[in-house]
């Protein structure tokens, strides 16, 4: 029975979640729920468990909230939001995150077979540095290696710098979706935004030069007028293909 209730709750949250562009300024807003949903977002799947992203919280009480909303082209989803969450990618943290995974595996060796631990250690000490390392001409070399190996057996082809960057953004997007569904599940609404001045936002928030902004999410209790029309999706037959 509990599993059925959980299933109904999940599909209800998915169905009811909308990108709400106007938030209620008067109803109570529990900022602790934002933290709770971000903690859940951390559990999202991500490439190689590196979690190369961060969440920057800017609540309505912050002196940065208004200037940040202005840099979101003054969209109502930003100016009326009770809190803004800036999701950034941190490709530059790959070394420390790989080391953290390696350390964890080393400390939990008693719970794993030696073969699996050796494979995992090799992954974080050998493969990840090769994939994320930056050296002159390294992207071209990686692509040539992938092409050469691919002549004889299945091989991952997306090894260039652009593909690695895209992979990092995929992980950030997965976490963002978990966060937005969590917010809906606790009774709040969200709106992911891509319309912002990324250069000025990075300066305002004093972000590292290597950081990239994946999206900015407005949070609050949505107003009916904040939903711009009924939901439209193309037929599922065009999106779900069976071979």
N, C-alpha and C positions, 0 to 999 in steps of 0.2 A: 504493500500500500504506500509506504514511504517513497519507493522508487517511482511509483506512478505520479505521486504529488510532485516530486522533483522534476519529472519529465514534463508535466503540465506547466510547472513554473518556468522551466527553460524555454519552452516554445512560446509561452505567453510573453516573456521578455523579448524574445527575438521578433515576435509579431508586433508588439507595441512600441519597440524602439523606433524612433524617428529622429531625423536631424531637425531639432527645434531651434529656430532662429530668434525667438524672443522669450526671455525668461522673466518670471515673476519677481519683482523687486520687493514685494511686501511679505510674502509668506516666509516662514522660518526655513533656514537652510542649515543642515548639519554638515559642517566641513569635515567632521570625523568620518563620515561615510565615504568621502573622497579618498581618504587615507586607506580605509578598509578595502575599497574597490581597486586601488592601486596595488595593495598587497596581494590581492587576487590576481591582478594582471601579471605580476612577477612570475606566477606559476604557468604562464602561457608557454607553448612550445617555442623554441628558438634554435637557430642554427648552431650546432656543436655545443649547446649549453653555454655559450659565451656571454649571452645577455648584454650585447653591445648597445645598450640604450640607457637613458635616464629620463625620469619624469620631473619636470620643474613645475612646482605648484605656485600659483600666483593668486591668492585669495582676494576678495573684494577689499579687505582691510590693508592690503599691501600698497605702498606708494607707487609701485610699478604697475599696478593693475590698469589704471587709466591710460598711461602712455603706451602700454602693451596693446590695449584695445585700439588705440589710435593707429598703431602700426599694423593692425589687422584690417586696415582700410575702413575703420569705424563701422564694421559690420555689426548689426544689432546682436548677432550671436556672441559677439565679443563685448560690446559696450554694456549689454544687459546681463551678462553672465555673472553669477555669484562667485565663481572661481574659474580661472583659466589654467589648463594643464598643458604645458609645452613638452612635447615628446621629441627628444633629440636622439640621434644616433652617435655612438662613440666608438667608431672603428679603431681609434687610436689606443683604446684600452685592451686590445686583444692579448697583449703579453701578460698583463696582470690577471686577466680573466682565465687565460689558459693555465697559468700557474696555479690559480685557485682550484681549478678542476683537477689538476695533477696532484695537488696536495691532498685534496679530498679523497681521491682514489687511493693514494698511498696510505692514508690513515685508515681506510675502510677495507684494506686488503684481506682481512680475516673473513670478510663476508662474501668474497668473490674468489673465483678460481684464478690461479696464477696466470693462466693463459689469457683470460679476459682482462686482467689488470695490466699485463704486458702489452696487449693490443691497445688498451686505452692510453697507457703511458706513451707509447709510440705515436699515437694520434696527436696528443697535445705537445709532445716534445719534438716531433719530427714533421708531421703533415701540416699542422696548423701554422707553424712558422713559415713553411714553404708557401702556403696559400696567402697568408696575410703580410708577409715580408715585403718591404719596398726597397728595391735596388735598381740602379740604372739598367734599363733593358729587360728587367725581370719579367714583366708582363708578356713580352714577346716570347721569351724563353719558355714560360709556362704554357703558352698557347701551342708552341711547337712540340713540347713534350706531350701535351694532351692529344694533339693530332697524331703524333707518332705512335703512342701507345694505343690510341683508338683504331689504328689500322689493324690491330691484332685481336683486340678484345674490347668489351664495353668500357667506356671511360667518361668521366665527368668532363664536359667541354667548357663549362662556365668557370674559368679560372682567372680571367683577366681582371684588371683593377675595377673596371666598370661593373662586371658581374659580381665581384665581391661586395662592392658598395651596394648594389641592388639587394643582395642577400641580407645585408645588415638592416636595410630598410624594411625588408619583408618581416624580419623578426620584430622590429618596432611596431609594425602595423598589426601583427598578431596580438601583441600586448595591448595595443590601443583598442582593438575590438573587444577583447575580454573586459577591459575597463569600462567601455561604454555599455556593454550588456550588464555588467555588474551594477552600474549606476541605475539602469532601468529597473533592475531587480529590486533595488532598495527604494524605488519610487521617485528617482530623479531623471532628468533628461540631459542630453548632450548634443553637441554639434561639432563635428570635426571640420576644421578650416585649413585650406591651403592658400587662401588669399591673404598674404602678409608680406611685409618687407623683411626678408630673411636677414639681410645685412644689418639693418638697424635693430632688429630684434636681438641678434647675437650681441651687438654692442650694449643694448639696454640691460640684458641679463648677464653680461660679462661672461659669455660662454667661450670655451676654448676655441681656438682657430680651427681645430680639426673637427669640431662638432657640426652636425648638420641637423636642421630642423625637419622632422618628418611631418608633423602636423601640430596644430594648436586646437585644443578641445575646450569649447565653452560648456560650463556645467551650471545647472540650476533646475528650478521647477518650471517646466515649460508652460506657456500660455497657449490657449487654442489658436490664437492668431499667429503663433510662431510656427505653425505647420502650414506650409505654403501649398495647399491642395492635397488631394488624395494621392496615395502612393501608386506609382506606376512601375511595373517591371515587365520586360519582354517575356513572352511565354517560356515556361521552363523547358519546353521541348527544344528551344534554341540554345539553351544554356547547359542542359544535362544530356550528354551524348553517351550511348552505350555501344561498345564495339564487340 
